[in-house]
Amino acid sequence: MVDITHKISTLRTATAKATVIVSLQATIDAVVNNLVPKGNVLEMAKTAGLFAVKNTHLSIPDCHPIPIEFTSVEYEINELSIDIIFKVKTVYKTGVEVEAMHGASIVALTMYDMLKPIDKNIEISTIKLISKEGGKSSFKNRFPSAITAAVFVCSDSIFAGDKQDRSGKIIVEKLEISGVETTHYEIIPDEIDVIQERTKAFAKENQLIIFTGGTGLSPRDVTPQALEPLLETRIPGIEEAIRSYGQERMPYSMLSRTVAGTLGNTLVLALPGSTNGAKESMDAIFPHVLHVFHILKGKNHDTN
């Protein structure tokens, strides 16, 4: 199966439709009036769909086993057609469109099985996805021009040439995937005055400044101390999202002093210096954090 461990959980919804076409008005009448010999078709088919949607992963190999937290089945009868509207919701890392279509198809097959003794010309027509929400496509941020970023690696040892940088390069890669242009990348020592000077200088030309490293608890970890006096507005939600995401994957994440805030219209982030810490921090908030640039311009949360 596809690896989804890096994804965040969001509210996912999907609605699918299947159509059962019968050949006789008498068949429709039997369904509506609950006169089918095998039983109540609409309720039996709905029950079959509810069982099926919770076990989609047992039938479709690449589907992940996910918690199904809401399901509804509605019917629309039009002449000789019965439309099945199947809706599914969950809060998880992947969508539920296959689950919705699987549920709709099982409802249709159950109807076919129950109605075939009284109608030999039943047809299952289109099975399709009507809508889905909650994935990346639901939270796209569009900007008239590219967001620009400066990335700084805070590390005495890397600055001295004793180690190679990996976290900064990962951040640059992640920014590129999110459509952000990195205009400056630099390795600097763990010095408060250097960090502050770079922040003030590059905030004039970039909407985003990211520091990686210096967020731990050692005496030379000074990135938070350098940034906090400069930030005009802290954004605790970003910091909480990063730590929560990391803590689910590594129990020491709670010891990181991640910082997020604004200097003018520039978003400033201080992320962990470890390779995994930097990667997971980016996975936790990108690309959704880019919505902050709409908010800084006075737009609301519904604006893309």
N, C-alpha and C positions, 0 to 999 in steps of 0.2 A: 504494500500500500504506500501511497504518497506520504512523506513525512510532514506532519502538520504540527509538530511539537513547538515550532517557533511562532505559530500564529496566536493571536489573542482571541478570546471568546467574545462574541457579540450576539445580539438577538438576530436570529436567522428565521426567515419565513419563506415559504414556498407554496404556491397554489397550482395544482395540476387538474387537468380535465380529461375525462374519457367519455365516450358516447356509445351507448348500446342502442341498436336499431332493431326493432321487431318488425314482423311482416303483417301482423293482424291487430286491429283495434281491440279485439277480444283479449289479446295478451296484455295490452295496456290496462284494460278494464280489470282484469284479474289481479294485476299488480296493485292498482290503486285501491281495490276493494278487498284485498287480502284473501283472494280465492285460489291462489296457486297451491296445488296439492303438496308441494314440498315445504310450504310454510310462508312466513312473511318475508318476501323477497327483499324489500328495502332495508329492514332491520338486520336480516341475516347477512346481507351483502356488506352493510356498514360494519358489523362485527368482524367479518372476515378481513376487511380493510384495516381495522384498528389492530388486529393481530399482526397483519402483514407488515405494516409500516414500522413496527417496533423490531422487526426481524429482517429488515432489508439487507443488512450485512451478511446474513446467512445465505442469501440468494445471489447477490451481486458481489463478486470477489473483491473488488477494489473499494467497496464502500466501508467506511469506518463504523464500528459500533458506537452509536451516539445516543444520548438521552433524548427521547421524544417527550416534550413537555406539554404539547397541545396538539390535538387533532380534531378536525371537524369534517363531516361528510354531509353534503347537501345535494338534493336532486332537483332537476328542472325537467319536467315532462312537456314535450312539444310534439303533438301529433303522434308519430310512431317512434320518436326518439326519446331516450332517457339520458340526459347529461348528468354526469357525476362530477361534482366540484369537491376536490379533496385538498384541504389546507393543513399544513404542518408548521409547528413552531418549535424552536429550541434556542437555548443560549449555549453556543459551542463554537469551536474553531473552524468548522466547515459547514457548508450549506446542506439543505435538506430537499433539494429539488428532485433527486433520484428517489428519495423516500416518498415524496408526494406522488410522483408518477407511478411508483411501485404500488402504493396504496390504491390509487385510482384504477390501476389495471386489475388488481385482485378483486376489487368491488365489481368491476365489469365481468370478470370471469365467473365470479360467484353468481351473478345474475344469469349469465349464459347457462351455467349448470342447472340452476333452478327452473329456468324457463324452457329449456329444450324439450321436455316432455310434451309441452302444449304448443310449441312453435318451432318448426324445423328449419326456419330460415332466419334465425337471429344472426346479427352481425355486430362485431365490436369494431367501432370506427376509430377515429383519431384519438390517440393518447398523446397529450402534449403539455408542456409547461406553460402556464398562463403568466405567472409572475414570480419573482424572487427578490428578496431584500436582505440586507445585512452584511454582504460581503464587500470586497474592495470597491466594486462598482457603485455601491450605495454611499460611499464616503469619499468620492473623488474631489480633489481641490484643483480648481483651474485658475491660472494666473495669466495676466496679459504678457508678462515677461518672466524669464527664469529667475527663481530664487537663487541668490548667491550666498556662498558660505566660506568661512575661513576655519581651518582645522588646525589645532595646536596640540602637540604631544608634550605633556609636562613630565619630564623624567631626567634626573641628573645622569643616570647611567647611560641612557640612550643618547643624550646630548654629548656625553664624553666619548661616545663611540664604543662603549663596552658591550652594548646590546643592540639588536635590530628592532626597529619599530614594526609592530604588526597591528596593534589596535587602531592607530591613526589611519592606516591604509584600509582597514576594514570599514571604518567610518566613511571614508571617501567613496568606497565602492557602494555602500548602502545609500549614500546621498545620491549617487548617480542613478541608481535603480529608482529612487523616488523623484527623479527629475530635477534635482538640485545641483547647481554648478559650483564646484569647489574652485574658488579663485586663488586660494592661498593655503599652503600646507607647510608647517614648520615644526621643528623639534626645538623645545626651549627648556631651560633648567627649572627646577622647582624653586623659583624665587618670586616672592610676592610682587615686587616692583616690576619685574618683567611681565608677569601675567596681567597685571593691571594696565601696563603701558600698551600691551598688545590688544587688550579688550577695548580700551578707549580709542585707539587708532583705527582698528578694523571695524568697529561698530559704525563708523562714519560711512563706510562703503558697502557693507554686507548686511543682509537681513538676518543672517544666522552665524553665530560663532560657537564652535564646539571645542571644548578642552577635554582631553582624555588623560587620566592620570592625576595623582595627587589628591585623591578623594578618600584615601584610607585614614588610618589612625597613627601612622608613624610621625615622628617629629618633622620630617621633610615633606609630609603631605599637607600642602598649604593652599591648594587651589580654592577650596571653599572660603578660607579666610581672605584670600585676595579678591574674590568676586563679590562676596556679600556686601561690602560697603559701596560697591559701584551700582548694584542693581536697584532700579527704581521700584519694580514690582516683582515679588517672588511669586512663583506659580507652583504651589504645593502639590496640585493634582498631577503634574508631570513627574515630580520627584516620587510621589507615592506610586504611580503607575510603574515606574522603572523598578523600584524596590520590590513591589508586590510580584511583578513578573519574574524578577530574578530569584526571589525567595522561593518560588514554586519549583525552581530548577536547581538551586544551590543554597544550602542553609546559611552561608556566610554573607549573603547579599545584604542583610540587615545592618552590617557593619560599614557599608559604603555610605559616604556623605555626598550623594548626588545633589547637584544644585541646578535649579532652573529659574530663570527670571528674565526681565526685559531691561534693556538700556535704550531709552528712546523707543524706536520701532524695531529694534534688533532683539532677537531671542538669543539668550546666552545659556549654554548648557555645559555642565561639568559632569563628565561620565567616568566610570571606573577605567583604570589603566590596563587591566588584564584583557587578554584577547577575547575570552568568553564574556567578560563583563561588558566590554564595549559592544560586542555583537548583540548580546541579549538586550542591552539598553536600547540600541537602535531598533531591534525587532519589536520592542515593547511599545514604542511611541511613533514610529514612522510607518507609513506616510501621514497618519492622522494628525500628528502634531502640527503639520504645516497649516492646518486650519486657523492657527493662531494669527496668521498674517491677515486673514479676512477680519478677524475680531479686532485686531489693532487698528484697522481702518474703519471701525464702527459698524461693521455688518453683523448680522445675527447668525445663529448656529445653523440655520436652514440654507444659508447662502453658500454656493460653490463657486 
